[in-house]
Amino acid sequence: MIITKDDSVTSIHKRWFYTLINPSSYKTSLVISLLSSGFISAVYFFGIDITLSSTVLYILLSLTITTFGIYFDLFVTRGSPIGGLSKIIHVSAFSNILWALTLLLGIFSNYLFNKNTDIMTYIIEGMFISISLRYGIFVSVFGASRIKAFTISLIIPGIILLNMIYHHEFSISGIPIIFGATIIALGIIWSYIADRSGRPQLSSTFQVLQAFLSAWTEKKQDRIEIIFESKAVVKTVSTQILKLQPKNEDEVTIVLPEVHPGPFSPVGGSNLPYRIFEFFNKRAIVLHSLSDHSLNLPSSSEVENYLSSLNSMRTTGNGNKCTHPTQVKSLDFNLTGIAFGSFALIIISKETGMEDLPESIGVEIKIKALGSGFNDALVVDSHNSVGEKISSNDEKNIIKLAIQCLDQLSKMEQHLFKIGYSSSYCLPAFHTMPDSGESGLAILSIEVETTKYFFGWSDSNNISHHLRRRILTYCQDRGLNILEVSSSDTHSTSGKRNRKGYYSLGDLSDHNVISELFLKLGNESIINTVSSSFSFLTSRTDIKLMGKNQFDNYSQALDKSLNITKLFLAVTTSIYILMLIIT
């Protein structure tokens, strides 16, 4: 049966596109704000009996007020959890364009319903809409108190209106004011209800939103890490290490941490793969265990605690022989295995990509490994192509293939082996790749009985569609037998302004360039190939993790808040349309 119900992380991730609503550049928003403000003033002043020079003067004055208003808003919101000139400009753009749209729709309704409503009526109605929107943003995003938010929201639109009506007579009924006041009242009521939507688990939904935006847009992670750590759970996690020790060369460390990289840059363990890479003297391959976001480290302090635990690794076995690698395949999955003494390394890959594999698969495979005569197994989620969560039938298929792979490995003769290692970390060109983490790319070569095998690795948040196949084909066609390419699933490239919210390797960099770089690294690793031995090490440590319940709470609060917002938007829109028709 295929899993159709979204988990909490998937549900949260699907809401990411809401962060893309505002223009990518504050300059675009500034132009929108000024054009909208100029349009409103031009419609009014060209419609009254004043000279052209006075009209131009008043329009320029409106533009000046709008510009002044941006800096005024910036000044009065200083000290807010979220702030900055660009964000204030975005607010100005949204509020002014909505004001201008109300004026346009009002004029259209005059023609549509054969009315003769004064333009000033629609300008005042648009002002109320602008105030309501400004209030909602200042309360929810900027973290202003409701009284302060209302006051800030009122001042600049009010000054713009005064610039238009000063010394000019007009008459208006109380109906537009009643409609406008109702819309503002709805906004205030919404702010109370939406902010409390996460209770009792979350005291304030808006505070979580503000902490998230502060980390995402300003790289200030302190507030969100305090929230995450306060709700974290203590769990015992393990780390498995296969240490390859070439003669007269620095050792190469293959690390399989049970913790998961995340949740998003720069929060918690998002850059954990590089920190581990750095810990092992930048000669490491940090693989992705069968884990999910519930195993995220919630804060920088917990990252340091985890890294400290790596100083207390316990050696559980060693030797100097390994098998030839073996591969077991089905229509969708590829499992690559190699045994070092009584320890098996199993890498799971899906041709069409997949989301994080569940921990239960790893537990099952480890049990099967013990039954096949191995002391332990490193079970790796290659995380090398973007895809969906697998079905329960897929899980059974993976376990079946793993049993075949383990059975083959248990019967294979082991031989002395050589290794080589090459990393792009020191290449100047690498640092221009925006879709890779700090550790870059690496190749591990293993030579068994004169046959050379290669394993590719990228410190990236997954690998884009078809790039894995492109790398394998490109290198194999040129004599480099790369068996598999895996990623670390680093989240250091997350928090990006695209639909996924992150860049996978190959989203921005040319696939041929990446393939050529892997080929170059592979050939360099051959030059450095020397005889090697191995050690297998493990550690267990108690550490704070985010846990599944925390994501469930955020997901539920987000869903409730969005449903409440949709309801209020529907009511507000109905009143808005009625206002344009009646007035």
C-alpha positions as CSV (number, residue, x, y, z in Angstrom):
1,M,0.0,0.0,0.0
2,I,1.4,3.4,-1.0
3,I,1.7,5.9,1.8
4,T,-0.5,8.9,0.9
5,K,-0.7,10.7,4.2
6,D,1.9,13.5,4.5
7,D,4.1,13.5,7.6
8,S,4.6,16.7,9.5
9,V,7.9,17.7,7.9
10,T,6.4,17.1,4.4
11,S,3.3,19.2,5.4
12,I,5.4,22.0,6.7
13,H,7.6,21.9,3.6
14,K,4.6,22.2,1.3
15,R,3.8,25.6,2.9
16,W,7.3,26.9,2.0
17,F,6.0,28.6,-1.2
18,Y,4.2,31.2,1.0
19,T,7.7,32.7,1.7
20,L,8.1,33.4,-2.0
21,I,5.1,35.8,-2.2
22,N,7.1,39.0,-1.9
23,P,9.3,40.1,-4.8
24,S,12.8,38.8,-4.6
25,S,14.3,42.3,-4.7
26,Y,13.4,45.2,-2.4
27,K,14.1,47.5,-5.4
28,T,11.2,45.9,-7.2
29,S,9.0,46.5,-4.2
30,L,10.1,50.1,-3.9
31,V,9.1,50.7,-7.6
32,I,5.7,49.0,-6.9
33,S,5.2,51.1,-3.8
34,L,6.0,54.4,-5.5
35,L,4.0,53.7,-8.7
36,S,1.0,52.6,-6.7
37,S,1.1,55.7,-4.5
38,G,1.6,57.9,-7.5
39,F,-1.3,56.3,-9.3
40,I,-3.7,56.9,-6.4
41,S,-2.7,60.6,-6.2
42,A,-2.8,61.1,-9.9
43,V,-6.3,59.7,-10.2
44,Y,-7.5,62.0,-7.5
45,F,-5.7,65.2,-8.4
46,F,-6.4,65.0,-12.1
47,G,-10.1,64.5,-11.2
48,I,-10.5,67.8,-9.3
49,D,-10.4,71.4,-10.4
50,I,-6.8,72.5,-9.8
51,T,-3.9,73.6,-12.0
52,L,-1.6,71.2,-13.6
53,S,1.4,72.5,-11.7
54,S,-0.5,72.0,-8.4
55,T,-1.4,68.5,-9.4
56,V,2.2,67.6,-10.2
57,L,3.2,69.2,-6.9
58,Y,0.7,67.2,-4.9
59,I,1.7,63.9,-6.6
60,L,5.3,64.6,-5.9
61,L,4.4,65.3,-2.3
62,S,2.6,61.9,-2.1
63,L,5.7,60.2,-3.4
64,T,7.7,62.1,-0.8
65,I,5.4,61.0,2.0
66,T,5.6,57.4,0.8
67,T,9.4,57.5,0.9
68,F,9.4,59.2,4.3
69,G,6.8,56.7,5.5
70,I,9.2,53.8,4.7
71,Y,11.9,55.3,6.9
72,F,9.4,56.3,9.5
73,D,8.1,52.7,9.7
74,L,11.8,51.5,9.9
75,F,12.4,53.8,12.8
76,V,9.3,52.9,14.9
77,T,9.8,49.1,14.3
78,R,13.5,49.2,15.4
79,G,14.2,46.5,18.0
80,S,11.5,44.2,16.5
81,P,12.5,40.5,16.2
82,I,12.2,41.0,12.4
83,G,13.1,44.3,10.8
84,G,15.2,45.9,8.2
85,L,14.7,48.3,5.3
86,S,14.0,45.7,2.7
87,K,11.1,44.2,4.7
88,I,9.6,47.6,5.4
89,I,9.7,48.3,1.6
90,H,7.9,45.0,0.9
91,V,5.2,46.0,3.4
92,S,4.8,49.4,1.7
93,A,4.6,47.7,-1.7
94,F,1.9,45.3,-0.6
95,S,-0.2,47.9,1.2
96,N,0.0,50.5,-1.6
97,I,-0.7,48.1,-4.4
98,L,-3.8,46.8,-2.6
99,W,-4.9,50.4,-2.1
100,A,-4.4,51.2,-5.8
101,L,-6.3,48.0,-6.7
102,T,-9.2,49.0,-4.5
103,L,-9.4,52.3,-6.4
104,L,-9.3,50.6,-9.7
105,L,-12.0,48.2,-8.8
106,G,-14.1,51.0,-7.4
107,I,-13.9,52.9,-10.7
108,F,-14.7,49.7,-12.6
109,S,-17.8,49.1,-10.3
110,N,-19.0,52.6,-11.2
111,Y,-19.1,51.7,-14.9
112,L,-20.3,48.1,-14.2
113,F,-23.2,49.2,-12.0
114,N,-23.8,52.6,-13.6
115,K,-23.0,54.4,-10.3
116,N,-21.7,57.9,-9.7
117,T,-19.7,57.3,-6.5
118,D,-17.1,59.9,-5.7
119,I,-13.5,58.7,-6.3
120,M,-12.6,59.8,-2.7
121,T,-15.0,57.0,-1.4
122,Y,-12.8,54.3,-3.0
123,I,-9.6,56.0,-1.9
124,I,-10.8,56.0,1.7
125,E,-11.9,52.4,1.4
126,G,-8.5,51.5,0.0
127,M,-6.8,53.3,2.9
128,F,-8.7,51.0,5.3
129,I,-7.6,48.0,3.4
130,S,-4.0,49.2,3.4
131,I,-4.2,49.8,7.2
132,S,-5.6,46.4,7.8
133,L,-2.9,44.7,5.8
134,R,-0.1,46.7,7.5
135,Y,-1.5,45.9,10.9
136,G,-1.6,42.1,10.1
137,I,2.0,42.1,8.9
138,F,3.4,44.3,11.8
139,V,1.7,42.1,14.4
140,S,2.5,38.6,12.9
141,V,5.8,39.2,11.2
142,F,7.4,42.1,12.9
143,G,6.2,41.1,16.4
144,A,4.9,44.6,17.3
145,S,2.3,44.8,20.0
146,R,-1.3,45.2,18.8
147,I,-1.6,48.8,19.9
148,K,1.8,49.7,18.4
149,A,1.0,47.9,15.2
150,F,-2.4,49.6,14.8
151,T,-0.8,53.0,15.5
152,I,2.0,52.5,13.0
153,S,-0.4,51.1,10.4
154,L,-2.6,54.2,10.6
155,I,-0.1,57.0,10.5
156,I,1.4,56.9,7.0
157,P,-1.8,56.0,5.1
158,G,-3.5,58.8,7.1
159,I,-0.9,61.4,6.1
160,I,-1.2,60.3,2.4
161,L,-5.0,60.8,2.6
162,L,-4.6,64.2,4.3
163,N,-2.3,65.3,1.5
164,M,-5.2,64.6,-1.0
165,I,-8.1,66.1,0.9
166,Y,-6.3,69.2,2.3
167,H,-8.1,72.4,1.1
168,H,-10.3,70.3,-1.2
169,E,-14.0,69.8,-0.5
170,F,-15.6,66.4,-0.7
171,S,-18.6,64.7,0.8
172,I,-18.7,61.1,1.9
173,S,-21.3,58.9,3.7
174,G,-20.6,56.8,6.8
175,I,-21.1,53.6,4.9
176,P,-17.5,53.3,3.6
177,I,-16.2,54.1,7.1
178,I,-18.4,51.3,8.6
179,F,-17.1,48.8,6.0
180,G,-13.5,49.9,6.5
181,A,-13.8,49.7,10.3
182,T,-15.3,46.2,10.0
183,I,-12.4,45.0,7.9
184,I,-9.9,46.4,10.4
185,A,-11.8,44.8,13.2
186,L,-11.6,41.5,11.4
187,G,-7.9,41.9,11.1
188,I,-7.5,42.5,14.9
189,I,-9.7,39.5,15.7
190,W,-7.7,37.4,13.3
191,S,-4.5,38.4,15.0
192,Y,-5.8,37.1,18.4
193,I,-7.1,33.8,17.1
194,A,-4.3,32.9,14.7
195,D,-1.6,33.7,17.3
196,R,-3.3,31.2,19.7
197,S,-3.8,28.5,17.1
198,G,-0.9,26.4,18.3
199,R,-2.0,26.2,22.0
200,P,-1.4,24.5,24.3
201,Q,1.8,23.2,22.7
202,L,2.8,26.6,21.4
203,S,2.0,29.7,23.4
204,S,2.4,32.0,20.4
205,T,2.3,30.9,16.7
206,F,3.6,34.4,15.7
207,Q,6.7,34.1,17.9
208,V,7.7,30.9,16.2
209,L,7.1,32.6,12.8
210,Q,9.2,35.5,13.8
211,A,12.0,33.3,15.1
212,F,11.9,31.3,11.9
213,L,12.1,34.4,9.7
214,S,14.9,35.9,11.8
215,A,16.9,32.7,11.2
216,W,16.0,32.4,7.5
217,T,16.3,36.0,6.3
218,E,18.8,37.4,8.8
219,K,20.8,34.3,9.8
220,K,20.1,35.0,13.4
221,Q,19.4,31.6,14.8
222,D,19.4,32.2,18.6
223,R,15.7,32.7,19.0
224,I,14.6,29.7,17.0
225,E,17.3,27.5,18.6
226,I,16.0,28.4,22.1
227,I,12.5,27.4,21.0
228,F,13.7,24.1,19.4
229,E,16.0,23.2,22.3
230,S,13.3,23.9,24.9
231,K,11.0,21.3,23.3
232,A,13.7,18.8,22.4
233,V,13.9,15.3,23.8
234,V,17.0,13.4,25.1
235,K,17.8,10.3,23.2
236,T,20.7,7.9,22.9
237,V,22.2,8.0,19.4
238,S,25.0,6.0,17.9
239,T,27.7,6.8,15.4
240,Q,29.4,4.2,13.2
241,I,32.8,4.8,11.7
242,L,34.8,2.8,9.2
243,K,38.3,4.1,9.5
244,L,40.6,3.2,6.5
245,Q,44.2,3.4,7.4
246,P,46.5,3.5,4.3
247,K,50.2,2.9,4.9
248,N,52.2,6.1,5.3
249,E,49.1,8.2,4.5
250,D,46.5,10.1,6.6
251,E,43.5,7.9,7.4
252,V,40.2,8.3,5.6
253,T,37.1,8.2,7.8
254,I,33.7,7.0,6.6
255,V,31.2,8.3,9.1
256,L,27.6,7.3,9.5
257,P,25.9,9.5,12.2
258,E,22.5,8.5,13.5
259,V,21.6,12.1,13.8
260,H,20.1,13.9,10.8
261,P,21.4,17.1,9.2
262,G,18.8,19.9,9.7
263,P,16.5,21.5,10.2
264,F,17.5,24.4,7.9
265,S,20.4,26.8,7.5
266,P,21.9,28.1,9.8
267,V,20.0,26.4,12.6
268,G,21.1,23.5,14.7
269,G,22.9,20.7,12.9
270,S,22.2,21.9,9.4
271,N,25.9,22.1,8.6
272,L,26.7,18.9,10.6
273,P,28.3,17.0,7.7
274,Y,31.0,19.7,7.2
275,R,31.6,19.9,11.0
276,I,32.2,16.2,11.0
277,F,34.3,16.5,7.9
278,E,36.4,19.2,9.6
279,F,36.6,17.1,12.8
280,F,38.3,14.3,10.9
281,N,40.9,16.5,9.3
282,K,39.0,17.0,6.1
283,R,39.6,13.5,4.9
284,A,36.2,12.0,5.5
285,I,33.0,10.9,3.8
286,V,29.9,11.7,5.9
287,L,27.1,9.5,4.8
288,H,23.3,9.7,5.4
289,S,21.9,7.2,7.9
290,L,18.4,5.9,7.8
291,S,17.1,8.8,9.8
292,D,14.7,11.7,9.4
293,H,14.1,15.2,10.7
294,S,13.0,14.0,14.2
295,L,16.8,13.3,14.7
296,N,17.8,16.9,14.0
297,L,20.1,18.5,16.5
298,P,18.1,21.6,17.7
299,S,21.0,24.0,18.5
300,S,24.6,24.9,18.0
301,S,25.4,23.8,21.6
302,E,24.1,20.3,20.9
303,V,26.2,20.1,17.8
304,E,29.2,20.8,19.9
305,N,28.1,18.2,22.4
306,Y,27.7,15.6,19.6
307,L,31.2,16.4,18.1
308,S,32.7,16.0,21.6
309,S,31.2,12.5,21.8
310,L,33.3,11.5,18.8
311,N,36.4,11.7,20.9
312,S,35.2,8.6,22.8
313,M,34.8,6.1,20.0
314,R,35.1,2.5,20.9
315,T,36.9,0.1,18.5
316,T,34.9,-3.1,17.9
317,G,36.9,-4.7,15.1
318,N,39.8,-4.3,12.7
319,G,41.5,-6.1,9.8
320,N,43.2,-5.7,6.5
321,K,41.0,-7.6,4.1
322,C,37.7,-6.9,2.2
323,T,35.5,-8.4,-0.4
324,H,35.0,-7.2,-4.0
325,P,31.9,-4.9,-4.0
326,T,28.7,-6.5,-5.1
327,Q,25.5,-4.9,-6.4
328,V,21.9,-6.2,-6.2
329,K,19.3,-4.5,-8.4
330,S,15.6,-4.5,-9.0
331,L,13.6,-2.3,-11.3
332,D,13.7,0.7,-9.0
333,F,16.5,0.0,-6.4
334,N,20.2,-0.5,-6.4
335,L,22.0,-1.9,-3.4
336,T,25.7,-1.8,-3.3
337,G,27.6,-3.8,-0.6
338,I,31.1,-4.5,0.5
339,A,32.4,-6.3,3.5
340,F,35.4,-5.4,5.6
341,G,36.1,-8.4,7.8
342,S,32.9,-9.1,9.8
343,F,31.4,-5.7,9.0
344,A,29.2,-5.0,6.0
345,L,28.6,-1.7,4.3
346,I,25.2,-1.5,2.4
347,I,24.3,1.6,0.3
348,I,20.7,1.9,-0.7
349,S,19.8,3.9,-3.8
350,K,16.6,4.4,-5.8
351,E,16.9,5.2,-9.5
352,T,14.0,7.7,-9.5
353,G,14.8,9.2,-6.1
354,M,13.3,9.0,-2.7
355,E,12.7,10.9,0.5
356,D,14.5,9.9,3.8
357,L,14.3,6.1,4.4
358,P,12.7,5.1,7.7
359,E,14.9,4.0,10.5
360,S,13.0,0.7,10.7
361,I,14.5,-0.5,7.5
362,G,18.0,-0.1,9.0
363,V,17.1,-2.0,12.1
364,E,15.7,-4.9,10.0
365,I,18.8,-5.0,7.8
366,K,21.1,-5.0,10.8
367,I,19.2,-8.0,12.3
368,K,19.6,-9.8,8.9
369,A,23.3,-9.0,8.9
370,L,23.8,-10.7,12.3
371,G,21.9,-13.7,10.9
372,S,24.4,-13.8,8.0
373,G,27.4,-13.9,10.3
374,F,28.4,-10.3,10.4
375,N,29.0,-8.4,13.6
376,D,27.5,-5.2,12.4
377,A,26.4,-3.3,9.3
378,L,26.6,0.3,8.2
379,V,23.3,0.9,6.3
380,V,23.4,4.0,4.2
381,D,20.7,6.0,2.5
382,S,22.5,7.3,-0.5
383,H,20.2,10.3,-0.8
384,N,21.2,10.8,-4.3
385,S,18.1,11.9,-6.2
386,V,15.1,14.0,-5.2
387,G,11.9,11.9,-4.9
388,E,8.9,11.0,-2.8
389,K,8.5,8.8,0.3
390,I,8.6,5.1,-0.5
391,S,5.7,2.7,-0.1
392,S,5.5,-0.2,2.3
393,N,6.0,-2.5,-0.7
394,D,9.2,-0.7,-1.5
395,E,10.3,-1.2,2.1
396,K,9.8,-4.9,1.7
397,N,11.7,-4.9,-1.6
398,I,14.6,-3.1,-0.1
399,I,14.9,-5.6,2.8
400,K,14.6,-8.5,0.3
401,L,17.5,-7.0,-1.8
402,A,19.5,-6.4,1.4
403,I,19.2,-10.0,2.4
404,Q,20.5,-11.1,-1.1
405,C,23.3,-8.7,-0.8
406,L,24.3,-9.8,2.7
407,D,24.1,-13.4,1.6
408,Q,26.4,-12.8,-1.3
409,L,28.9,-10.9,0.8
410,S,29.0,-13.6,3.5
411,K,30.1,-16.2,0.9
412,M,32.7,-14.0,-0.9
413,E,36.4,-14.4,-0.2
414,Q,38.2,-11.4,1.3
415,H,41.5,-10.0,0.0
416,L,44.1,-7.5,0.9
417,F,43.0,-4.1,-0.5
418,K,44.3,-0.7,-1.3
419,I,42.6,2.7,-1.1
420,G,42.9,6.1,-2.5
421,Y,41.1,9.3,-1.7
422,S,40.7,12.7,-3.4
423,S,38.6,15.7,-2.4
424,S,37.6,18.9,-4.2
425,Y,37.8,20.8,-0.9
426,C,41.1,22.4,-1.8
427,L,40.2,23.3,-5.3
428,P,39.5,27.0,-5.8
429,A,36.8,26.4,-8.4
430,F,34.8,24.4,-5.9
431,H,34.0,27.3,-3.7
432,T,32.0,28.9,-6.5
433,M,29.5,26.1,-6.5
434,P,26.3,27.4,-4.7
435,D,24.5,24.0,-4.6
436,S,27.1,22.2,-2.6
437,G,28.1,22.3,1.1
438,E,31.5,23.3,2.4
439,S,33.1,19.9,2.2
440,G,32.7,19.7,-1.6
441,L,33.0,16.4,-3.6
442,A,35.1,13.4,-2.9
443,I,36.1,10.0,-4.4
444,L,37.1,6.9,-2.5
445,S,38.8,4.3,-4.6
446,I,39.2,0.7,-3.4
447,E,41.5,-1.7,-5.3
448,V,40.9,-5.5,-4.7
449,E,43.0,-7.9,-6.7
450,T,44.1,-5.2,-9.2
451,T,40.4,-4.3,-9.9
452,K,39.6,-0.7,-9.0
453,Y,36.2,0.4,-7.7
454,F,35.1,4.0,-6.9
455,F,32.6,5.5,-4.6
456,G,31.5,9.2,-5.2
457,W,30.3,11.5,-2.5
458,S,29.0,15.1,-2.4
459,D,28.4,17.3,0.6
460,S,25.0,18.4,-0.7
461,N,21.3,18.4,0.1
462,N,20.5,15.5,-2.2
463,I,21.4,15.4,-5.9
464,S,19.2,16.7,-8.7
465,H,17.2,14.4,-11.0
466,H,19.3,12.4,-13.6
467,L,22.6,13.8,-12.3
468,R,23.5,10.5,-10.5
469,R,23.0,8.6,-13.7
470,R,24.9,11.2,-15.7
471,I,27.9,11.0,-13.3
472,L,28.0,7.2,-13.4
473,T,27.7,7.0,-17.2
474,Y,30.2,9.8,-17.8
475,C,32.9,8.3,-15.6
476,Q,32.2,4.6,-16.6
477,D,32.5,5.6,-20.3
478,R,36.0,7.0,-19.6
479,G,37.2,3.9,-17.7
480,L,36.3,4.9,-14.1
481,N,34.0,2.3,-12.5
482,I,32.0,4.5,-10.1
483,L,29.6,2.1,-8.4
484,E,27.6,4.7,-6.5
485,V,27.3,8.4,-5.7
486,S,25.9,9.4,-2.3
487,S,25.2,12.8,-0.7
488,S,25.5,13.9,2.9
489,D,22.1,15.6,2.8
490,T,23.6,18.7,4.4
491,H,21.0,21.5,5.0
492,S,23.6,24.2,4.8
493,T,22.2,25.0,1.3
494,S,18.6,25.3,2.6
495,G,16.6,28.4,3.2
496,K,16.9,29.4,-0.5
497,R,14.3,31.3,-2.5
498,N,13.0,28.5,-4.7
499,R,10.1,26.1,-4.6
500,K,12.0,23.4,-2.7
501,G,13.6,25.8,-0.3
502,Y,17.1,24.4,-0.9
503,Y,19.5,23.7,-3.7
504,S,20.4,20.1,-4.6
505,L,23.7,19.4,-6.3
506,G,23.2,20.1,-10.0
507,D,20.3,22.6,-9.5
508,L,22.6,25.4,-10.4
509,S,25.9,23.9,-11.4
510,D,26.4,22.3,-14.9
511,H,26.0,18.6,-14.9
512,N,28.9,18.0,-17.2
513,V,31.2,20.2,-15.1
514,I,30.2,18.1,-12.0
515,S,30.7,14.8,-13.9
516,E,34.1,16.0,-15.1
517,L,35.1,17.0,-11.6
518,F,34.2,13.5,-10.3
519,L,36.3,12.0,-13.1
520,K,39.2,14.2,-12.2
521,L,39.0,13.3,-8.5
522,G,38.7,9.6,-9.4
523,N,41.9,9.7,-11.5
524,E,43.7,11.6,-8.7
525,S,42.6,9.0,-6.2
526,I,44.3,6.3,-8.3
527,I,47.6,8.0,-8.1
528,N,47.4,8.0,-4.3
529,T,46.3,4.3,-3.9
530,V,48.2,2.4,-1.3
531,S,47.7,-0.7,0.8
532,S,45.3,-0.2,3.7
533,S,43.9,-1.7,6.8
534,F,40.6,-0.8,8.5
535,S,39.1,-0.3,12.0
536,F,35.4,-0.3,12.9
537,L,34.4,2.1,15.7
538,T,31.2,3.0,17.4
539,S,30.0,5.6,19.9
540,R,26.8,6.1,21.8
541,T,25.8,9.4,23.5
542,D,22.8,10.9,25.1
543,I,21.9,14.1,23.3
544,K,19.0,16.5,22.7
545,L,17.1,15.9,19.5
546,M,14.1,17.8,18.0
547,G,11.9,14.7,18.1
548,K,8.8,13.9,16.0
549,N,6.3,15.6,18.4
550,Q,7.9,19.0,17.9
551,F,7.3,18.8,14.2
552,D,3.8,17.6,14.7
553,N,3.1,20.6,16.9
554,Y,4.5,23.0,14.3
555,S,2.6,21.3,11.5
556,Q,-0.7,21.4,13.5
557,A,-0.3,25.0,14.5
558,L,0.6,26.0,10.9
559,D,-2.4,24.1,9.5
560,K,-4.8,25.6,12.1
561,S,-3.4,29.1,11.5
562,L,-3.7,28.8,7.8
563,N,-7.3,27.5,8.0
564,I,-8.2,30.4,10.3
565,T,-6.5,32.8,7.9
566,K,-8.4,31.4,4.9
567,L,-11.7,31.7,6.8
568,F,-11.0,35.4,7.7
569,L,-9.8,36.1,4.2
570,A,-13.0,34.7,2.7
571,V,-15.1,36.8,5.1
572,T,-13.0,39.9,4.4
573,T,-13.1,39.4,0.7
574,S,-16.9,39.0,0.8
575,I,-17.2,42.3,2.7
576,Y,-14.7,43.9,0.4
577,I,-16.7,43.0,-2.7
578,L,-20.0,44.0,-1.0
579,M,-18.4,47.4,-0.1
580,L,-17.4,48.0,-3.7
581,I,-20.9,47.2,-4.9
582,I,-22.9,49.1,-2.3
583,T,-20.9,52.3,-2.0
